Amino acid sequence: MITLRRGIGTIIARFLTQEVEVEPALPLNLSTLTQLLHTGDVILVEGHFRISSVIKYLTQSTWSHAALYVGGGTCIEADILAGVQRFPLSELTPYRIRICRPISLTPEDTERVIAHAVSRLGARYDLQHVFDLARYLVPLPMPRSWRRRAIALGSSDPTRAICSTLIAESFQAAGYPILPEIPPLPHDIATGRSVLEIYHIHNTGLFTPRDFDLSPFFHVIKPDMPRPFDHHNLVWVP
């Protein structure tokens, strides 16, 4: 039964990782990007896959994937097919990306973050999460407050990996926060969606790429354009 479920999950995962047509991004200069990055940076990616559309809808965000830069031109990610793996930075140059840089991480902290991510290499992706995300291939109207819960449905197995949760756990292993702790509020004022969502994140332990973008503990950096930019030299099409 487990083998059958794993086989079905793999078929669904392959379907979800098929590319879809999207608006092309400006190409990134690999040399410039490598010089810009610091070890321990989180790279958010706007993916081109079917699963990317699902995650972007459920999180109401541009970002569908996250990777951890570990230096030497390599990153670590939780891939839906390959599991937790290293991959070359050059694979990200066709995509729109953002860099989220932890503000107060020390070199010792960085070593702990990287060590935790490295220790998870080879871990498999949470196939239950794959099954649950597949339900939302057709983005039916859904109340905003339900979307976080929808994406959290398959996150119950701590031995499996989900891209942004893996990275969040790596930072938490070094005692570095992702989102602020919200103190208990009286019931009559604890009705804001953002507050409830943060409570839900802490309760489930599930983080999404969007959380690094919103976090007050990370600086958000746009990669430099691959060439000098002067708006006076632009040629506008009439």
C-alpha positions in Angstrom: 0.0 0.0 0.0 2.9 2.4 0.9 4.6 1.5 -2.4 1.4 2.2 -4.4 0.9 5.5 -2.6 4.4 6.5 -3.2 4.1 5.6 -6.9 0.9 7.7 -7.3 2.6 10.5 -5.4 5.5 10.4 -7.8 3.2 10.5 -10.8 1.4 13.6 -9.4 4.7 15.2 -8.5 5.9 14.8 -12.1 2.7 16.3 -13.4 3.0 19.3 -10.9 6.6 20.0 -12.0 5.8 20.3 -15.7 6.6 23.8 -16.9 3.8 26.2 -17.9 4.2 29.3 -20.1 4.8 32.5 -18.2 6.0 35.9 -19.1 9.8 35.8 -19.5 12.0 37.3 -16.9 15.1 39.5 -17.5 18.1 37.2 -17.6 20.4 37.4 -14.5 24.1 37.7 -14.8 25.6 34.8 -12.9 28.8 36.5 -12.0 27.0 39.6 -10.7 24.6 37.4 -8.7 27.4 35.3 -7.2 29.2 38.4 -6.0 26.0 39.8 -4.5 25.0 36.8 -2.5 26.2 36.0 1.0 26.2 32.5 2.5 23.0 32.1 4.4 20.9 34.2 2.1 17.4 32.9 1.2 16.5 33.1 -2.5 12.9 33.3 -3.3 11.9 32.1 -6.8 8.9 32.7 -9.0 8.6 29.2 -10.5 7.4 28.2 -13.9 5.7 24.9 -12.9 2.1 23.9 -12.3 2.7 23.6 -8.6 4.1 27.1 -8.6 0.7 28.5 -9.7 -1.0 26.6 -6.8 1.4 27.9 -4.2 1.2 31.5 -5.5 -2.6 31.3 -5.4 -2.8 29.9 -1.9 -0.2 32.3 -0.5 -1.3 35.3 -2.5 2.3 35.9 -3.4 4.7 36.1 -6.3 7.0 33.6 -4.7 6.5 29.8 -5.0 9.8 28.4 -4.0 12.7 29.1 -1.7 16.4 28.0 -1.7 19.2 28.5 0.8 22.5 29.8 -0.6 25.3 27.8 1.0 28.3 29.4 -0.8 30.6 28.3 -3.6 27.9 28.9 -6.2 25.6 26.3 -4.7 22.2 26.2 -3.0 20.2 23.7 -1.0 16.5 23.2 -1.7 13.7 20.7 -1.0 12.7 19.6 -4.5 9.3 17.9 -5.0 10.9 15.0 -7.0 14.5 14.8 -5.8 13.9 15.7 -2.2 16.5 17.8 -0.3 19.4 18.4 -2.7 22.2 20.7 -3.6 22.1 22.5 -7.0 24.1 25.1 -8.8 23.1 28.7 -8.6 23.2 28.9 -12.4 19.9 27.0 -12.5 18.1 30.1 -11.1 19.2 32.6 -13.7 16.1 32.2 -15.9 13.7 33.0 -13.1 12.6 36.1 -11.2 14.1 36.0 -7.8 14.4 38.0 -4.6 17.2 37.7 -2.0 16.2 37.8 1.7 19.2 38.4 3.8 19.1 37.8 7.6 19.9 41.1 9.3 21.9 40.0 12.4 23.2 36.5 11.6 26.8 36.0 12.8 29.3 33.7 11.1 28.8 31.2 13.8 25.0 31.4 13.3 25.5 30.9 9.6 27.5 27.8 10.1 24.6 26.3 12.3 22.1 27.2 9.6 24.1 25.6 6.8 24.9 22.6 9.0 21.2 21.9 9.7 20.3 22.2 6.0 23.2 19.9 5.0 22.1 17.3 7.6 18.7 17.1 5.8 20.3 16.3 2.4 18.6 13.2 0.9 15.3 13.7 2.9 12.3 13.1 0.8 9.6 15.7 0.0 6.3 15.3 1.9 4.2 13.4 -0.6 1.1 14.0 1.5 1.7 17.7 0.8 1.9 16.8 -2.9 -1.6 15.1 -2.7 -3.1 18.1 -0.9 -1.6 20.7 -3.3 -2.9 18.8 -6.3 -6.4 19.5 -5.1 -5.9 23.2 -5.9 -4.8 22.9 -9.5 -8.0 24.6 -10.3 -8.0 27.7 -8.1 -11.6 27.7 -7.0 -12.7 30.8 -5.0 -11.5 30.4 -1.4 -11.7 32.8 1.6 -8.4 34.3 2.3 -8.3 33.1 5.8 -8.6 29.4 4.6 -5.6 29.5 2.2 -2.9 29.1 4.8 -4.7 26.2 6.3 -5.2 24.7 2.8 -1.5 24.7 2.1 -0.7 23.3 5.6 -2.9 20.2 5.2 0.0 17.8 4.3 2.7 19.2 6.6 2.3 16.6 9.4 5.3 14.4 8.8 8.4 16.0 10.3 10.7 13.5 8.6 9.7 14.9 5.2 10.7 18.2 3.7 8.9 21.2 2.2 11.1 23.9 0.6 10.5 27.0 2.8 9.8 25.0 6.0 13.2 23.3 5.6 14.9 26.7 5.4 12.9 28.1 8.4 13.9 25.1 10.5 17.5 25.7 9.6 17.4 29.3 10.8 15.5 28.2 13.9 18.2 25.7 14.7 20.5 28.7 15.1 17.9 30.5 17.2 17.1 33.0 14.4 13.4 34.0 14.0 11.4 34.1 10.8 8.2 35.9 11.9 7.7 37.9 15.2 6.1 36.2 18.2 2.7 37.8 18.7 1.6 38.2 22.4 -1.8 36.9 23.4 -4.5 39.4 22.6 -8.0 39.8 24.0 -10.5 37.8 21.9 -12.4 40.8 20.7 -9.4 42.4 19.0 -7.5 39.3 17.9 -9.5 39.1 14.7 -7.0 40.6 12.2 -6.1 38.1 9.5 -2.4 38.7 9.7 -2.4 38.0 13.4 -4.4 34.8 13.0 -2.2 33.7 10.2 1.0 34.1 12.2 -0.6 32.2 15.1 -1.4 29.4 12.6 2.2 29.4 11.3 3.5 28.9 14.8 1.0 26.2 15.5 1.7 24.1 12.4 5.4 24.9 11.9 4.7 25.5 8.3 6.3 28.4 6.5 5.9 29.6 2.9 8.3 31.5 0.7 6.2 34.6 1.3 7.0 34.6 5.0 10.7 35.5 4.3 9.6 38.4 2.2 7.3 39.7 4.9 9.7 39.0 7.8 11.1 42.1 9.6 14.2 40.1 10.4 15.4 39.8 6.7 16.4 42.6 4.3 14.9 42.1 0.8 17.4 42.7 -2.0 16.7 42.8 -5.7 19.5 41.4 -7.9 21.3 44.0 -10.0 20.4 44.2 -13.6 23.0 42.5 -15.8 24.0 45.8 -17.5 24.3 49.4 -16.5 20.9 51.1 -16.4 20.1 54.7 -17.4 16.5 55.4 -18.0 17.4 58.2 -20.4 18.7 55.6 -22.9 15.4 53.7 -23.0 13.6 53.6 -26.4 9.9 53.6 -25.8 7.6 51.9 -28.3 4.8 54.3 -29.4 
